Amino acid sequence: MQLLSPTLKEISLHGTKSFPCAIYHTRSTGKGTLVKHHWHDEVEILYFSDGEFRLEINMEQYFVPSEALYFINPGELHSIYTEKTSDSGEDAIVFSLDTLSFDSYDAAQMQLIQPIQNGKMLFPRCLLPDHPGFLSVRNAFLETIHSFGHTPRDETFLENGAVTDDLTNQLFIKSSLLRILAVLSRYQLFTPTEKNLDKRVEGIKTVLTYIRENYKEKIYIQDLAAQVHMNEQYFCRFFKKSIGRSPMEYLNEYRIKQAMRLLKETDLPVMEVCLECGYNNLGNFLRAFKKHTETTPLKYRNHSHEDGKSF
């Protein structure tokens, strides 16, 4: 389960304290959000064995029409959506660069690992099958997963991930991850940080955090724009370019997701759920809920309870 702090930072431990590296497979059975907006201090490598995905990373959207590898740098705000109506998923390795650090401070440590840790050097955004380094990186990625004792699409590490404390496994994992860095370095795919982008990304993080902390209250466009010191018109364009939805669309979507959670996990009356999620008018709440879920709150609650009993 993805645990987030109020600042959208993922607070789940990736791996163990002594070996901060874990693997994940996230699966969806229909079109929609696969991984919601979040960020973390670790590097993440994503592998899509086929296409029809959309990634949102910082200020950009990336469409994945076929097999691909994507790289998430430390601190980057990102989310994943599936465009498929059938079963689909992606595999990920999330690791701290401390895992690969060298006490000897050799060239790799000083010229690559440390600059990435300090935010001065970035992984490439993606690697596609037509790149000469793709097969080497993909093979090292898959070897990393196998070193955890799993295979891609293994049900045992869905969502919660897999970790290992086995010394031999850890050595194989380190060697595979270092091989990925070596291939990327060979093809000169690491790039210096673009400083101007960082400020815009921090602005989006600030706005999304404000929404998550205040969604129960009345929120106006001017409130959101004030968080990043922009006028309302410019802010709306800025937000839609970053997230792919207008500020109010995102706010309503977030409120409905919280309503779905309350309906599923509590026995609160629908009216109380409505008020808890920032809607002061039941009619507006019912229309918004139906628009996002294609059902009513009561039907959703009943269906959720029936699903829970079937396990």
N, C-alpha and C positions, 0 to 999 in steps of 0.2 A: 504494500500500500504506500502511496506517495504522501509523505507527511511534510507540510509546509509551515514555515514560520509566518508571522504577519507580513514580513517583507518579501514573500514569495520565495525565499530561500528554502531549498529542500533540506530538511533537518534529519532525514533518515541517514543512518550510518551505511556507507557503501563499503562492503567488506568488513574487516575487523580492525580494531585499533592497531594491531601489530602488522596487518597486511591490508591496507585500504584499497581494495580492488574487488569488484563484484560484477557478475553478469546477469542480464535480464532478458526476458522475452515478454513483450507486451502484445496482447492479442485483442482483436475486436471482431465481433460477428456482424457488424454493420457500419454504414457510413457515419462519420462524426468524429468527435474528439477521441483520440487515442491516448495522448498524454497532455495534460493541461499545462498552462504557462507556469514555469518555475525556473530557477537557476541554482547552481551549486559551484563550489570551489574546485571540483574535480574536472578532469577531462572526460569527455564522453565520445565514444566512437559508435556510430549507428550503422547497421548493415541491413539493407532492404534486398531481399532475394528477388523480389519482383516489384512492380510499380503501383501507381495510383495512390500515392500519399502526397500530403502537403505539409511542409515544415515551415514554421515561423520562427526565425532566429533574428533577434534584435530588430532591426528595421526592415527586414527583407522576408519575402515569401519564396519558397523553393518547391517546385513541383517535381515529384519523383515518378517518371513514367516507366522506368524499368529498373533493373538491378543497379545498386549504387551504394557507396560508402559515404557517410557524412561525418564531420568532425565538429564537436561543440567545445569551444574553449572555456576555461574557467570564467565564471561570472556572466556568461551569456544567457539572456532570457530566451527560452525556447519552448515550443509546443509542437505536437504532431497530430495531424488529422488524417483519417483514411477516407479516400474517395470511393472505396469499394462498398457494395451492399452485401458482399459475402465475407467469409472468414478471411482475416488478414492480420499481419503483425510485423514486428521488427525486433531484431536482436541488438543488444547494446552491451558494451563494456564501459564501466565507469570506474576510473582509477585516479588516485592522487599521484601527482608527479613525485612525491616523496618516495613512492614505491621504487622509482628508478634512479633516485639520487645517488651520487657517489661522494663519499667522504674525502676522497683524494683530490677533488676539484680538478679533474682533468678537462680536456677541451670540450667534451660532450656536456659536462656539467656547467661550465662557464659560458659556452657559446650557444647552448640550446635549452637545456632543462631549466637552468636558473632564469633566463630571459622569459620563458613561457610562464614560469611561476610568478614572475614580477609583472606580468601583463605587457611585456615589451615585444613579444614574439607570438605569432598566431599560427595554429594549424591551418592547412588549406580547408576551404569550406566543404569540398566534396571531391571524390575520386570516382570516375566513371570507367566502365569496362574498356573503352578505347584508349585509356592512358596506359603507357608501357609499365607503370608501376602497380596497376590495379591488381593483377593476379597475385603478386607477391604480398601486398597488403591484405587482400582478402584471405589468402591462405594462412597468414600469420594471425589474423582475426579469428578464423575458425579453429586454429590450433590452440589459441588462448581459451576458447570455450571448451574444447575437448580436455584441456589440462585441468579444468574444474571438475571433470568427471561427467560432463553433460554433452549433449549434441544439440544443434539448433532445433528449435521448436519443442524441446523437452518440457513436458508439462510440469516437471518438478521445480522449475525455477520461474514459473510465470509470476510476474509482478513483484514478488517478494525478493527475487534474486537468489543467487547462489554464491557462497563464499568458501574458502578453503584455508585450513591451517596446516595442511600437509606440506612439509618442506620441499619435497621433490616437485609437487605440483606448482608451488610458488616459484621455483627456479625456472621451470618451463614457461610459466606465465610471464615472468620478467624477461626472459630471452625473446619471447614472441613479441611483447610490446616494444622492446628495444629494436627488434628487427623492423617493426612498423616505422619507428622514428628514423631508422637508418635509411629505409627506402624513400621516405618523404624528403630526407635531407639530400640523398643522392640526386633527386630530381629538382632540388631547390624549391620546394613547395611551401616552406615556412616563410611568412612575411612579417614585416614590422607592424606594430599596432597603429590603427588609424584613430588618433586621439579625439577628433571631432565626433566620431560615432559614439564614444563612451558616454558623452554628456546626454545625447538623445536617448540612449538606452536607459540610463539612470532616470530620465524623465518618465519614461513609460513604466518603469518599475515603481516609481513614486505614485503615479496615478492608479495603477492596478492595486497597489497596497492600500491606497485611500479607499477605493471601492470595497475591498474585502473587509476593511475595518469599519466602514460606515454604511454598508448596504441596507441596514435596518432603518436608517434615517432618510429624510428627503434629501435627494442629491440633484443639484442642477448643473448644467453644463458649466456655468460660471464657477461653481465650486471646484470642478475638476481642472478647468483651465488655470485657476489660481494656484494649483499645486505646482505648476511648471512655469508660472508667470507668463502666460500667453493670452492673447485675446481669443474670444470664443471661436471665431470663424477659423483662424489659423490652427487652433487646438484641434478642432474637429477633423480637419484635413490631416494633421499630424498623427492623430490617434488612428484614423481609418487606414492610413498608409502603413502604420506599424502593426496593427492587430488584424486588419481585414474586415472590421466591423465598426460601426459608429459607436461613440461612447455609450449612448443610451441602449443600443442593441446589446453591447457587452454587459452593461449593468443589469438589464432585464434577464439576460441569459444566466448571469451569475445568481440573481435572486431566485429564479426558478429552480436552479440546481440545488440551492439551499432548501427550498420548499420540498423538493423531491426527497432530500435527505431527511427532513423532519417528518414527512409523511411515512417514510419507511422505518425510521428508528424510534418515533415517539407516537403517543396516542393523542396528541394535541388536536383539538377541533380544527376544521379547515379555516374558520375565521381567525383563530389564533395564529395558525401557520401563515396566513395572509399578512397579518400585522407584523409578525416576527421577521418577515422577509421584505419589509419596506413598502408594502402595498396598503394604502389606507382605504381602498375601495374594493370590495369583494368582487364586483363585476369585472373590474379591470384585471384583478388577479386571475379570475377564472378564464378570461379571454387570453391572457398572456400564457397561462399554463397550458391551455389547449393548443395554442399556436406552437409551443415548443415540444409538447409531448404527444399531441394528437389524441389526448384523452382527458378525463376530468380528474381532479385531485382524489376523490373517493375511489374511483375505479383504479387509479394508479396505486393507492394504498392497499386496496383489496388484492390486486394482482401481485404486489410485492410480498404481501403476507402469504399468499398461496405458493409463490415460488420458494419462500423460506421454509414452508412446511414440507416441500417436496424433496429436500435434501436429507 
